[in-house]
Amino acid sequence: MKNINIKDLARELNLSVSTISKAFHDSHEISEDTKNRVLETARRLNYVPNPYASSLRGRRSKNIGVVIPEVADSFFSLAINGIESVAKEKGYHVLICLTHESFENEKNILKEFQGGRVDGVIMSVSTETSESGHILDLMANGLPLVFFDRVCEEIETAKITTDDFESGYKATEHLIQQGCDKIGFLGISKCLSISNRRFEGYQKALNDHVVAYDTKHTVSCTNDAAHNAALIKELLQRKDHPNGIVATVEKLTTPVYLACAELGLSIPGDLKFICFSNLETASILNPSLSTITQPAFEMGQMAATLLFKSLEKTSFSLSMESQVIPSSFIKRNSTD
Amino acid sequence: MKNINIKDLARELNLSVSTISKAFHDSHEISEDTKNRVLETARRLNYVPNPYASSLRGRRSKNIGVVIPEVADSFFSLAINGIESVAKEKGYHVLICLTHESFENEKNILKEFQGGRVDGVIMSVSTETSESGHILDLMANGLPLVFFDRVCEEIETAKITTDDFESGYKATEHLIQQGCDKIGFLGISKCLSISNRRFEGYQKALNDHVVAYDTKHTVSCTNDAAHNAALIKELLQRKDHPNGIVATVEKLTTPVYLACAELGLSIPGDLKFICFSNLETASILNPSLSTITQPAFEMGQMAATLLFKSLEKTSFSLSMESQVIPSSFIKRNSTD
């Protein structure tokens, strides 16, 4: 079916394009009568009054959508900056939508994006996301998509990730080298590839160094801060509590420090702690925090660069473009 | 792939467009059976109801726009959560756009929003924003707008702010009571109402307590982290450096702590420091950070509640609804 554009509408109504445009913008220069005629005819012809004059012309909204769980995590705020640095150069706006770790929200956002609001999507999935039909739908509608950090492994498109297995391994090995023999692991959702890869690295390091693995020292955290704090306190209250912990997300730092303070455990004396984190304050914490730091800005930049390549050149295949960018291990006082 | 429109769907189901439309709007005129058939077929054909069909009819996109400088600041990430908590209840999506403190970006975003993408806007202006024509344009296009935190004072609409003057006064008075007699002030942009109000409170407290005000101890920070770090180091390197500092934004904490570490100044021994901040890690910093903490979540919630009131009831006047919610002073070790 032919799309009706504003010129067709103007011809049909025997009005100028500018009058129609003013009518849509509810201008005081246009009479109510004319406004009603324009709206009725637009409706009859199924004209889509496009913010989108430009999307009508070039089928472009000049927006890209970014779908992420939250912005309270420094990783995501830095990644957004990376994405925006590329989008700005391309003259695009970035619309950020948050899932708050809800699969339902994620589905609704992608559905909403299919209405023509965005030309492509950059995404990091929620902790609840265990299926990918909603993402396949989006792509079937012709919207290119690039994953960063939290990916759906089964979907064929570009994925910008870090070396999660190696980092999990490195963090754990560091704790072993610092003398820890009871090492805990604070994960998030079992659905998440990143959490699983980090866990596998942790397990492999324990195994390689013949350090016992104790399921009681493995905690699966959620999106509920109070619940996480309770789980962490419970873990550290045990008689045989871990003397080393690897945590997979930044937000677990404060509850670990606070639980130690409350229970009279010293970091690093009683517990050595290392966290996957881009916290700017890592170096000024008490004690300063050893981290696995992801190249968040670069990952956002890379994801956006690939998305724009695919927008600019339809022959460009995103599925061949996945990249793994290494994280950095930064030793500070929390694992002394 | 061809996009399926409502007419294609009608043809496929052998129903009228109006029946389909009514089914989508859950009209009581349509049987449950028919509704289910429509929904199933829509799902099967991957039909996306065009948001603009409904904006034509009901003039609603079911999106609200949030325009803020950045998300790296905990204040903004918490405020977003407050906004989203209300939007979710109303069945609205929140599109977040970042200005990165650029007036040019801010203008472009508001322009973009006038195309019908959003039904209303919640906004905190950039540090560069010293005029308000772009905001008046948006409002003239019939989009309601609510400010939070960083407002344009001359624009008549709801403004959700905190008691910036009183908080600046309280922070400064606290430093005086702790024995400081050379008190510095780290501001941001002179265009920003919040920075100015906090500065006025600071000056008034100095004046009331007969403490000298020294312009050399007042630093105007920018959006450039390296530049801010250099300015702060320069201030603390002076022979007559301040022995107390009030900082107006969270991101100035790390450079102050790092400069002190580098220069061998102890906090709070040589410098007592208090910052306007919602940092989750404030209590685990070395030393823990005394803060003026804004009710960020509540401010977002309040701003969104007012915006929805005005969307639901055109007679509701936002300009009468400004609110000032008090901040909390939290004493920790950095001002001992």
Interface residues (C-beta under 8 A of the other chain):
Chain A: M1 H25 D26 L39 A42 R43 N46 V48 P49 N50 P51 Y52 N63 E70 V71 A72 S74 F76 S77 L78 I80 N81 E84 K88 H93 V94 L95 I96 C97 L98 H100 N105 N108 I109 K111 E112 Q114 G115 G116 R117 D137 A140 N141 G142 K251 T253 T254 Y257 L258 A261 L279 E280 T281 S283 I284 L285 N286 P287 S288
Chain B: M1 N3 N5 I6 K7 D8 N46 V48 P49 N50 P51 Y52 A53 S55 L56 R57 N63 E70 V71 A72 S74 F76 S77 L78 I80 N81 E84 K88 H93 V94 L95 I96 C97 L98 H100 N105 N108 I109 E112 Q114 G115 G116 R117 N141 G142 K251 T253 T254 Y257 L258 A261 L279 E280 T281 S283 I284 L285 N286 P287 S288
